[in-house]
Amino acid sequence: MTKEVKKYVEGYDMCQRNKNQTEVPIGKLMPNAVPKRPWTHISVDFITKLLLVQGYNSVLAVCDRITKMAHFVLTTKKTLAKGVARLF
């Protein structure tokens, strides 16, 4: 009987959508602190899978949170951590 109930619940769409939460809520979300001056809080991201142009196929984007100023550095997808540190 237990196997049949388990199989029914796993196959029933409504049971899968309305599951109880088994974890304790983490808490309220807190906003990030507002930076006091430019370039103290930045975000770094890679833009990859671009067409190969002059030997480069990726872009390292560095953006300041307060001024929204960005710097874009051409690189390749195969750049290692040491190379990224040098670019940064």
Secondary structure as UniProt FT lines:
FT   HELIX           2..11
FT   HELIX           13..17
FT   TURN            38..39
FT   STRAND          42..47
FT   TURN            54..55
FT   STRAND          58..64
FT   TURN            65..67
FT   STRAND          70..75
FT   TURN            77..78
FT   HELIX           81..87
//
